[in-house]
Amino acid sequence: MEKWQSRVAFLMASIGSAVGLGNIWRFPYVAYKNGGGAFLIPYFVALFTVGIPLLIAEFAVGNIFRKSAPYAMKGVNKKVEWVGWLGVFSAFFISIYYCVLIAWCLCYIFHSVGLVWQPDAANFFFEKFLGITSSPSILGSINAQIAFALLFVWTSIYLILYKGVKSIGKVASIIVPLPTILLLILTIVGISLPNAGSGLDFYLSPDFSKLSNPLIWLSAYAQIFFSLSLAQGIMIAYASFLEKKSDIANNAFITAFADGGIAFLAGFAVFSVLGFLSYQTGMSMEEIARGGIGLVFITYPTGISKIPFMASFFGIIFFITLFAFGLTSAFSMVEALSDGLKDKFGVAKEKANFFICLIGFLFGLILTTGGGIYWIEIMDHFISNFALVFVGLLECLILGYIFGGERIRKYVNEVSEIKIGKWFSIMLKLFAPIILTLIAISSLIELLAHGYNGFPGWSLAIGGLFVILILIISIFMGRVKCLQEQ
Ligand code: PFF
């Protein structure tokens, strides 16, 4: 039976999974778009009302059943094994494009050396680096540079996972503190740049009028959900490697606060440089702080190249930070699936990991083409707005009603340093399911009414089909009887 070598190893691995690309570029962007400083209110409300309760519940069932997510679900009720599969397959699906993003970061570590994106970072990113095509229907050819970087990423994941949970703990214990320190350095440098204050004002000054818009609240919940790596079987798998009756509540609070804290810090690092950039170029903050992938690969690099001292060095450490945080999230996604396959078919994890990494790499190659960026956006939209929210909803219902919210609370209070109150069951059984249903419905209405980001309808239909395909495979996996069960 695999086990963490220490509590710290478990915590580092969980924090490593939670903290990722989502914290460095997504949080700052989502925060400024949704009311700046005022967004922190819905963000923390979301953290306490859905993020932490679900994280506690996932840690608890992982520790109670000490199995992968599909088998923990099966332990609750045989009929819901497929929900666990849906989570881990969604995680694998995310890993396919997430690793391509990490590969971009790896390439940008090298591009930082000569600040090669100058003088026009947008042109460099889209034309020279990606060789973007004019529409998602034209893929173009595979980009050799990105493909090699992708091979490196998947090989690293395979090697890190090769020696099992012990090496995950060791690697995470090194990888997680390093980029945290680098991020601190970037923040200090950023806030000491001229006009950094106006960027921070833009990031933090609260626009309370926005709080009356329900979509802002839903964005906060979606952000928390993605950021804490919930509903993908990861936290269940990680908690299954803990000793029986290990602390649950305190570990969940530490993981959640570390994740939120690093996201908040990243906002300072990013927006201080954007403030500086607005000072250098005379552009307004509204023009500069356009979000999405461009924030990290275009706007921030442009800002960095204007720093008069050690600009390359800051570029390098920024992309190392993204790369390192991204990698610890990526291997957690693979681990969740290989753990499930081991439980189901009794296959050795090394073998399962090998095939998962190989398949992930091969599918990822499609995304290294000139049309890849379009598909990355489509996949990300569908998986994070529909698949994850759907799994989260089912998980709340299964754990809250079939297994029993109070039963989880009792277990958690037996083993934890911090005792949790009745609020936990209320959140799990009532509040979280209602909120998750609202997110799914409003995302669906929005998609049907306005499409998504100007993408053609047929490409969105393919995105929807991906989700349905994952659902069918998961239901099938839940029904298949494996050898040991016959
Ligand atoms: N929590 C990660 C982030 O914020 O970047 C993203 C993530 C990790 C998503 C693990 C999915 C996952 F399975």
Residues whose N, C-alpha, C, O or C-beta is under 5 A from the ligand:
A	BS01	PFF	S17 A18 V19 G20 L21 G22 N23 A91 I94 F226 S227 L228 S229 Q232 S329 M333
